[in-house]
Amino acid sequence: AEALPQARAFLPLGPRLFYALASSDRSVPVAQQLIAAGDKIDVQDNSGYDALGYALRNREAAMVRRLLRLGAKPAAEQGNERMPAALIPVMARDLEFIRLMQNSGVDYTKLRYRDRTVVDIVRESGDRKLLQWLDPKAGGI
């Protein structure tokens, strides 16, 4: 109970607060209290990123898992590009984080960006290896 006012005092509500609270299992209960009190985990900063977007950009696997457990949305639009958070590891061709997102329930054959699925976008790019990672049934074609 003491941690909640401290969290609000030291970091104003925003992605930095949830990012910091998701940095360890010990601080996750404070994030849960904030969410229960009505604060939104998907709050974005002036750059248009939420805590999940930053955790994905910074390759913080444990933090990504905690944020997802707290209710962060992989389809939430990020940055000026307004791309889904789950697209960040695809753009970086980061198999580890693509797998992390898939294991968390992200289906890249259904995830949409600019009115097309991510798989369709990758297929059009001709990147067979990335396509295989996103949709093993596609056979890289």
C-alpha positions in Angstrom: 0.0 0.0 0.0 2.9 2.3 0.7 4.5 1.8 -2.7 1.5 3.2 -4.7 1.9 6.8 -3.5 5.7 6.5 -3.9 5.3 5.3 -7.5 3.0 8.2 -8.3 5.3 10.7 -6.5 8.6 9.7 -8.2 7.3 9.0 -11.7 4.2 10.6 -13.1 1.7 8.3 -14.9 3.0 7.3 -18.2 5.0 4.6 -20.0 8.1 5.3 -18.0 6.2 4.4 -14.8 4.9 1.1 -16.1 8.3 0.4 -17.7 10.0 0.9 -14.4 7.4 -1.1 -12.5 7.7 -4.0 -14.9 11.5 -4.2 -14.5 11.2 -6.7 -11.6 8.7 -9.2 -10.2 8.8 -7.3 -6.9 7.4 -4.1 -8.3 4.6 -5.7 -10.5 2.1 -5.6 -7.6 2.4 -1.8 -7.6 1.6 -1.8 -11.3 -1.4 -4.1 -10.6 -2.6 -1.6 -7.9 -2.3 1.3 -10.4 -4.3 -0.6 -13.0 -6.9 -1.6 -10.4 -7.2 2.1 -9.5 -8.0 2.9 -13.1 -4.6 3.9 -14.6 -4.1 2.6 -18.1 -1.0 0.4 -18.9 -1.2 1.5 -22.5 -0.7 5.2 -21.8 1.7 6.7 -24.3 4.2 9.5 -24.2 4.7 12.4 -26.6 6.6 10.0 -29.0 3.6 7.7 -29.2 5.1 4.8 -27.3 3.8 2.9 -24.4 5.8 0.7 -21.9 5.4 -2.4 -24.1 6.7 -0.5 -27.1 9.8 0.6 -25.2 10.4 -2.8 -23.8 10.3 -4.3 -27.2 12.6 -1.6 -28.7 15.0 -2.2 -25.8 14.9 -6.0 -26.1 13.8 -6.5 -22.5 12.3 -10.0 -22.6 11.4 -10.4 -19.0 9.9 -6.9 -19.0 7.8 -7.7 -22.1 6.4 -10.8 -20.4 5.5 -8.9 -17.3 3.8 -6.1 -19.3 1.8 -8.6 -21.3 0.7 -10.3 -18.0 -0.4 -6.9 -16.8 -2.5 -6.4 -19.9 -0.4 -4.6 -22.4 -1.7 -4.9 -25.9 0.6 -6.2 -28.6 -1.7 -4.6 -31.3 -1.5 -1.1 -29.7 -0.2 1.4 -32.2 3.2 2.8 -31.5 5.2 5.9 -32.6 4.7 8.2 -35.5 4.3 5.2 -37.8 1.3 4.0 -35.7 2.5 0.4 -36.1 1.4 -2.4 -33.7 3.9 -3.0 -30.9 4.2 -6.6 -32.0 5.6 -5.4 -35.4 8.7 -3.9 -33.6 10.6 -7.2 -33.5 9.5 -8.0 -37.1 11.0 -4.7 -38.3 14.2 -5.6 -36.5 14.2 -9.2 -37.8 14.5 -10.3 -34.2 13.5 -14.0 -34.1 13.8 -14.3 -30.3 11.2 -11.5 -29.8 9.0 -12.6 -32.7 8.8 -16.0 -30.9 8.1 -14.3 -27.6 5.2 -12.4 -29.2 3.9 -15.6 -30.8 4.2 -17.5 -27.6 2.1 -14.7 -26.0 -0.7 -15.2 -28.5 0.2 -12.9 -31.4 -0.8 -14.3 -34.7 1.1 -12.5 -37.4 -1.1 -13.9 -40.1 -3.9 -11.9 -38.5 -2.1 -8.8 -37.1 -2.8 -5.9 -39.3 -0.8 -2.8 -40.2 -2.1 -0.3 -42.8 -5.0 -2.5 -43.8 -2.8 -5.5 -44.6 -1.6 -8.4 -42.5 2.0 -8.4 -41.4 2.5 -11.7 -43.2 1.2 -10.1 -46.5 3.6 -7.2 -46.0 6.5 -9.5 -45.5 5.5 -11.7 -48.4 5.5 -8.6 -50.7 9.0 -7.7 -49.4 10.3 -11.0 -50.6 12.0 -11.8 -47.3 11.5 -15.6 -47.3 13.3 -16.3 -44.0 11.2 -13.7 -42.1 8.1 -15.0 -43.7 8.9 -18.5 -42.5 9.4 -17.2 -39.0 6.0 -15.4 -39.0 4.1 -18.1 -40.8 5.7 -21.6 -40.9 2.9 -22.8 -43.1 3.9 -20.4 -45.8 7.0 -22.4 -46.5 9.0 -19.2 -47.0 7.0 -18.5 -50.3 
